[in-house]
Amino acid sequence: MHPGRTADVFAGGTRIGQESANSTRAPRKNSGIDGIRVAIGEIDAESLIQLSQHHGTPITSPKFLPVEQDLAVVVANERPAAEVGRRFAEAQVRC
């Protein structure tokens, strides 16, 4: 494993695994992955089973999801919302 690209995986303060990228110096003869960075991971399955039985704090979805792009459009009060929506559709803008 690459020493600078390795991270331990924790759950509830307990180390349950490790994730890493392969070392570019590791011999990979006849592997078909020369020059390709490969992710490597190890998770303790028994720990995952025990954690799945734990009924602690439920996991919730965020109320507001991340936004890639946010637009504000200012139009006259007299302009119907349907017309604004139609114009966006004509311009092939997804809203």
C-alpha positions in Angstrom: 0.0 0.0 0.0 1.1 3.6 -0.7 2.2 5.1 2.7 1.0 8.6 1.8 -2.3 7.5 0.4 -3.7 5.3 3.2 -6.5 6.0 5.7 -8.0 4.0 8.5 -11.8 3.5 8.5 -13.5 4.1 11.9 -17.0 3.5 13.1 -18.0 4.5 16.6 -14.4 5.2 17.5 -13.3 1.6 16.5 -11.0 1.0 13.6 -12.8 -1.4 11.3 -10.7 -1.2 8.2 -8.2 0.5 6.0 -8.4 2.1 2.5 -5.4 2.8 0.3 -4.0 3.3 -3.2 -1.5 0.8 -4.5 2.1 1.8 -4.3 3.5 2.8 -7.7 6.7 1.0 -6.8 5.1 -2.3 -6.1 6.0 -5.0 -8.6 2.9 -5.8 -10.8 4.4 -8.1 -13.5 1.7 -9.6 -15.7 -1.0 -7.9 -13.7 -2.4 -5.8 -16.6 -2.5 -2.7 -14.3 1.0 -1.2 -14.9 0.7 2.6 -14.7 -2.8 2.5 -13.3 -3.6 3.6 -9.7 -5.8 1.0 -8.0 -7.8 1.5 -4.8 -7.4 -1.2 -2.2 -9.6 -1.7 0.8 -10.2 -3.9 3.8 -13.2 -3.8 6.1 -13.9 -6.1 9.0 -17.1 -7.8 8.0 -17.9 -9.0 11.6 -17.7 -5.4 12.8 -20.1 -4.3 10.0 -22.5 -7.0 11.1 -22.4 -5.9 14.7 -22.8 -2.2 13.7 -25.8 -3.0 11.5 -27.6 -4.5 14.5 -27.0 -1.3 16.6 -30.1 0.8 16.7 -28.5 4.1 17.8 -29.0 7.5 16.2 -30.8 7.1 12.9 -29.2 8.3 9.7 -31.1 11.2 8.2 -30.9 12.8 4.8 -30.0 16.5 4.6 -33.0 18.9 4.3 -31.3 20.9 1.6 -29.2 18.9 -0.9 -25.9 20.4 -2.4 -26.4 22.7 -5.3 -24.1 22.7 -8.3 -25.3 26.0 -9.7 -27.8 28.5 -8.3 -29.5 31.2 -10.5 -31.6 34.1 -9.5 -33.8 35.7 -12.1 -35.4 39.1 -11.7 -38.4 39.9 -13.8 -41.2 42.4 -13.6 -44.1 41.5 -11.3 -46.5 41.7 -14.2 -44.7 38.8 -16.1 -46.5 35.5 -15.5 -44.4 32.7 -14.0 -45.5 30.4 -16.8 -44.0 32.7 -19.4 -40.7 32.7 -17.5 -40.7 28.9 -17.3 -41.6 28.6 -21.0 -38.6 30.9 -21.9 -36.3 28.7 -19.9 -37.7 25.6 -21.6 -37.2 27.2 -25.0 -33.6 28.0 -24.1 -33.2 24.4 -22.9 -32.4 25.5 -19.3 -33.2 22.8 -16.8 -35.0 24.1 -13.7 
